[in-house]
Amino acid sequence: MTPRIGILKPGSTFPEMILRFGDYDAWFQRVLGVEVECRVWETGPDRNLPDPDAVDGWIVTGARGSVVDPEPETERVLDWIR
C-alpha cells in the first residue's frame, strides 16, 4: 500500500529560491525517496486547513514568518498541529 503523505505549506520561500529550486513542497517531494501519494495544502486566511485524518502522515514545511513573532495565520497553523 502506498503511504499517503500530506504536505501543509504555511508559506513560500523567497522568489529567487523558487526559481532555482522550487518551493518548500517540491523540496520534500524530491527527497522522500519512497513512492508516496503527496497532497499539498497551502494555507491562507481564506482557506480551510485540511482534515488531519485525510492522509497517513503530515509534513509541515517552513515559512518565512517566525514562530516567536507569529502572524495570525501562523497561530492558526500551530493550533492545527497541536
VENFENFEN-V378239 format. One record per residue. N is the residue number from 1. RES is the residue in one letter. PSI is psi in radians with two decimals (none if undefined). Layout:
{{N & RES & PSI} {N & RES & PSI}}
This chain:
{{1 & M & 2.30} {2 & T & 2.17} {3 & P & 2.51} {4 & R & 2.01} {5 & I & 2.27} {6 & G & 2.46} {7 & I & 2.03} {8 & L & 2.10} {9 & K & 1.65} {10 & P & -0.26} {11 & G & 3.10} {12 & S & 2.80} {13 & T & -3.05} {14 & F & 2.51} {15 & P & -0.66} {16 & E & -0.65} {17 & M & -0.69} {18 & I & -0.73} {19 & L & -0.67} {20 & R & -0.70} {21 & F & -0.08} {22 & G & 3.12} {23 & D & 3.08} {24 & Y & -0.81} {25 & D & -0.65} {26 & A & -0.63} {27 & W & -0.84} {28 & F & -0.72} {29 & Q & -0.63} {30 & R & -0.65} {31 & V & -0.03} {32 & L & -0.65} {33 & G & 0.03} {34 & V & 2.80} {35 & E & 2.15} {36 & V & 2.69} {37 & E & 2.02} {38 & C & 2.19} {39 & R & 2.28} {40 & V & 2.25} {41 & W & 2.17} {42 & E & 2.34} {43 & T & 2.89} {44 & G & 2.77} {45 & P & -0.46} {46 & D & 0.16} {47 & R & 2.47} {48 & N & 2.50} {49 & L & 2.61} {50 & P & 2.85} {51 & D & 2.18} {52 & P & -0.45} {53 & D & 0.13} {54 & A & -0.39} {55 & V & 3.05} {56 & D & -0.52} {57 & G & 2.84} {58 & W & 2.50} {59 & I & 2.23} {60 & V & 2.07} {61 & T & 3.05} {62 & G & 3.09} {63 & A & 2.84} {64 & R & -0.27} {65 & G & 3.08} {66 & S & 2.43} {67 & V & -0.27} {68 & V & -0.32} {69 & D & 1.14} {70 & P & 2.59} {71 & E & 2.86} {72 & P & -0.65} {73 & E & -0.65} {74 & T & -0.75} {75 & E & -0.73} {76 & R & -0.74} {77 & V & -0.72} {78 & L & -0.68} {79 & D & -0.71} {80 & W & -0.73} {81 & I & -0.76} {82 & R & none}}
